[in-house]
Amino acid sequence: MAIIFRLDRMMADRKISSGELASRIDLTNANLSILKTGKARAIRMSTLEAICRELHCQPGDLLEYVPDDNEKDVLQ
């Protein structure tokens, strides 16, 4: 996966638990876990907005682009 969601790092920086964040953004713990573990294939903009609001961050603080091995070969 080329896009990495760094939610776990931001939550640790802000010292907020999964349960507390899930409650604040009206998301189930299971769905928040899917986001944290990188298993999500998509995220709703409203969910991203709520996460940014509660963690006082920008989307760029949560998302990181890392080229796949195939992409690295093409770029070189």
C-alpha positions in Angstrom: 0.0 0.0 0.0 1.4 3.4 -1.0 -0.6 5.5 1.4 0.1 4.9 5.1 -2.4 6.2 7.7 -0.5 7.3 10.8 -3.4 7.5 13.1 -1.8 5.4 15.9 1.2 7.8 16.0 -1.0 10.9 16.2 -3.2 9.3 18.9 -0.1 8.5 21.0 1.2 12.1 20.5 -2.1 13.4 21.7 -2.5 10.8 24.5 -6.0 9.8 23.5 -7.3 6.2 23.6 -9.0 4.4 20.8 -12.2 4.2 22.8 -12.2 7.9 23.6 -11.5 9.0 20.0 -14.1 6.5 18.6 -16.7 8.0 20.9 -15.8 11.6 20.0 -16.1 11.0 16.3 -19.1 8.6 16.5 -17.2 5.6 15.0 -17.2 2.1 16.2 -14.1 0.8 17.9 -13.9 -1.9 15.2 -13.9 0.6 12.4 -11.3 2.8 14.2 -9.1 -0.3 14.6 -9.3 -0.9 10.9 -8.0 2.6 10.2 -5.3 2.3 12.8 -4.0 -1.0 11.5 -3.9 0.2 7.9 -6.5 -2.3 6.7 -8.9 0.3 5.5 -9.2 0.7 1.7 -10.9 4.1 1.9 -11.9 6.7 4.4 -14.8 9.1 4.3 -13.9 12.8 4.2 -16.3 13.4 7.1 -14.5 10.8 9.1 -11.1 12.3 8.3 -12.5 15.8 9.1 -13.7 14.5 12.5 -10.4 12.9 13.3 -8.5 16.1 12.4 -10.9 18.1 14.5 -10.6 15.9 17.6 -6.8 15.5 17.3 -6.2 19.1 16.3 -4.2 18.2 13.3 -4.1 18.4 9.5 -4.8 15.5 7.1 -1.1 15.7 6.1 -0.2 14.9 9.7 -2.1 11.6 9.3 -1.3 10.5 5.8 2.1 9.5 4.3 3.0 8.4 0.8 5.5 5.6 0.5 6.1 4.2 -3.0 5.7 0.5 -3.6 8.7 -1.5 -4.7 7.4 -1.5 -8.3 7.1 2.3 -8.2 10.6 2.7 -6.8 12.0 0.8 -9.8 10.2 3.0 -12.3 11.4 6.2 -10.6 15.1 5.2 -10.7 
